[in-house]
Amino acid sequence: MSDMRLSLCSSCQGERDRDQGAERAALAEALARAGLSGRVELVEHACFGACATPVALALQGPGQASYVFSDLDVVADADDIAATCRVYLDSPGGWIADARPCGRLRQCLLARIPAYST
């Protein structure tokens, strides 16, 4: 079982010039280089409501904050995405206080949602 889920929007179109298989491969390679292969589940999901600025992705984890990023080039940003996953996993409750290690993704944040607690 993974520690977090990385969901890639499967319906974003916009300037998307690479096929989704190439995006998934680039993400898998970047996650492997970052030592996160077994910790991050990579899935596809249709529409995160960021249609004006594709491509979007989301980070989620049990008991963790959730994030939505948009305006991404998944292949070019793959290493920054992996770095953001690392910061997310290392942050208490998934709440990223210092986004500088996230590279370009810190400028692509669309939403940050606190964890739901009972």
PLY file of the C-alpha trace (Angstrom):
ply
format ascii 1.0
element vertex 118
property float x
property float y
property float z
element edge 117
property int vertex1
property int vertex2
end_header
0.00 0.00 0.00
1.29 3.43 -0.92
1.66 6.43 1.39
0.02 8.85 -1.03
-1.82 9.12 -4.32
-0.72 11.27 -7.25
-3.71 11.74 -9.56
-3.11 12.99 -13.08
-6.02 14.57 -14.92
-6.94 12.34 -17.84
-9.25 14.83 -19.53
-7.06 17.98 -19.64
-6.44 18.98 -23.22
-5.24 22.54 -23.82
-1.60 22.65 -24.88
-1.02 18.99 -24.03
1.29 17.86 -26.79
2.44 14.55 -25.31
0.42 11.42 -24.89
-0.58 10.41 -21.40
1.55 7.25 -21.60
4.66 9.42 -22.00
3.54 11.54 -19.05
3.01 8.48 -16.85
6.41 7.11 -17.87
8.15 10.43 -17.09
6.45 10.58 -13.69
7.30 6.96 -12.87
10.95 7.56 -13.78
11.13 10.78 -11.73
9.51 9.06 -8.73
11.99 6.18 -9.03
14.95 8.59 -9.16
13.58 10.25 -6.01
13.30 6.88 -4.25
9.49 7.11 -4.07
8.39 4.26 -6.33
6.66 2.21 -3.65
5.37 5.20 -1.70
3.39 6.99 -4.42
0.44 5.49 -6.27
0.11 7.09 -9.71
-3.47 7.10 -11.02
-5.51 8.95 -13.61
-8.76 10.74 -12.88
-10.96 12.86 -15.12
-11.25 16.60 -14.43
-10.04 18.53 -11.43
-11.87 21.66 -12.55
-8.73 23.39 -13.80
-9.76 23.36 -17.44
-8.64 26.96 -18.02
-5.04 26.02 -17.11
-4.32 22.39 -18.03
-2.68 20.03 -17.19
-3.80 19.42 -13.58
-2.80 16.90 -10.94
-3.66 16.27 -7.30
-1.81 14.96 -4.25
-3.74 13.07 -1.57
-2.92 10.91 1.39
-4.86 9.35 4.26
-5.21 11.95 7.01
-3.21 14.40 4.90
-3.96 17.74 3.28
-4.83 17.58 -0.42
-3.37 19.72 -3.19
-4.37 20.53 -6.76
-1.82 21.96 -9.18
-2.48 23.21 -12.71
-0.71 24.72 -15.72
1.77 21.84 -15.82
3.85 20.24 -18.54
3.94 16.83 -16.89
7.05 15.59 -18.71
9.07 18.79 -18.24
7.86 19.17 -14.63
8.26 15.50 -13.65
11.26 16.07 -11.37
9.52 18.99 -9.62
6.42 16.83 -9.21
8.52 14.09 -7.59
10.21 16.69 -5.36
6.79 17.96 -4.30
5.72 14.40 -3.46
8.83 14.07 -1.28
8.08 17.35 0.54
4.43 16.31 0.95
5.39 12.96 2.48
7.88 14.63 4.82
5.43 17.34 5.99
3.30 16.78 9.11
-0.25 16.13 7.96
0.85 16.79 4.39
0.76 20.54 5.08
3.64 22.02 3.08
4.93 25.09 4.93
7.97 25.77 2.74
7.36 25.09 -0.95
10.78 26.18 -2.22
11.94 22.55 -2.74
8.92 22.04 -5.03
10.52 24.03 -7.84
8.10 25.38 -10.42
5.12 23.64 -8.79
5.06 26.24 -6.01
3.83 28.67 -8.70
1.20 26.24 -10.02
-0.83 25.65 -6.86
-4.55 25.90 -7.53
-5.94 24.61 -4.20
-4.72 23.39 -0.82
-7.32 21.62 1.28
-6.73 20.76 4.95
-7.11 17.17 6.07
-10.53 16.17 7.30
-10.51 15.14 10.92
-13.27 13.80 13.11
0 1
1 2
2 3
3 4
4 5
5 6
6 7
7 8
8 9
9 10
10 11
11 12
12 13
13 14
14 15
15 16
16 17
17 18
18 19
19 20
20 21
21 22
22 23
23 24
24 25
25 26
26 27
27 28
28 29
29 30
30 31
31 32
32 33
33 34
34 35
35 36
36 37
37 38
38 39
39 40
40 41
41 42
42 43
43 44
44 45
45 46
46 47
47 48
48 49
49 50
50 51
51 52
52 53
53 54
54 55
55 56
56 57
57 58
58 59
59 60
60 61
61 62
62 63
63 64
64 65
65 66
66 67
67 68
68 69
69 70
70 71
71 72
72 73
73 74
74 75
75 76
76 77
77 78
78 79
79 80
80 81
81 82
82 83
83 84
84 85
85 86
86 87
87 88
88 89
89 90
90 91
91 92
92 93
93 94
94 95
95 96
96 97
97 98
98 99
99 100
100 101
101 102
102 103
103 104
104 105
105 106
106 107
107 108
108 109
109 110
110 111
111 112
112 113
113 114
114 115
115 116
116 117
